[in-house]
Amino acid sequence: MRNGAFVHLCIDMQEMFKQPTPWHVPWMAQVADTVVEVAERLSDKTIFTRFIPPRRPDEIWGMWRSYYEKWPMMTGEHLDPELLDLVPELHRLVPPARIFDKATYSPWFDGSLDWMLKGERVSNLVVTGGETDVCVLAAVLGAVDLGYHVVVLSDAVCSGADETHDASLEVLGERFSVQVEICRTEAFLSSL
């Protein structure tokens, strides 16, 4: 970890990805215990993001409208609201952990998360959650653009596809090696 304050940014560990929905992420069960271990150890430094779909496809802009026209069953008018919740093992940590809702893959879109973290003098992020090749990737690349140092815990991120999970970690670890570290949870926690 570099000098400066850090936050554990846990991406989208929600019921809608755990349960048998069209967006089910089977790997989530494999990393859940590790993510819980990190969040428990760092509960006062944890921010859980939640991916919140619009109520209807016509309430959102551009290609997001097309996206939700493909997945109407995952919009607010059809989705059980309880599926938006964090998985119970993590939800019990709020507070002191915090929740940050987002409408896109990236939590940086509207600037409010960056503004909040810079106000807290955070310069380092530890990232867990899912999916490695979608929302985690968007969160990490956005953090790089904003100047954060990022540690991705490779055994605490998950995806629905092995190939793109592996490729995402490889790209982040090799092409962004100045800004991004890839490490295992045990090594990270023992370094604290």
Sequence and secondary structure as in RCSB ss.txt:
>XXXX:A:sequence
MRNGAFVHLCIDMQEMFKQPTPWHVPWMAQVADTVVEVAERLSDKTIFTRFIPPRRPDEIWGMWRSYYEKWPMMT
GEHLDPELLDLVPELHRLVPPARIFDKATYSPWFDGSLDWMLKGERVSNLVVTGGETDVCVLAAVLGAVDLGYHV
VVLSDAVCSGADETHDASLEVLGERFSVQVEICRTEAFLSSL
>XXXX:A:secstr
  SSEEEEEEE  BHHHHSSSTT  TTHHHHHHHHHHHHHHTGGGEEEEEE   SSGGGS HHHHHHHHH GGGS
TTTS GGGGSB HHHHTTTTTSEEEEESSS TTTTSHHHHHHHHTTEEEEEEEEE IIIIIHHHHHHHHHTT EE
EEEEEEEE S HHHHHHHHHHHHHHTTTTEEEE HHHHHHH 
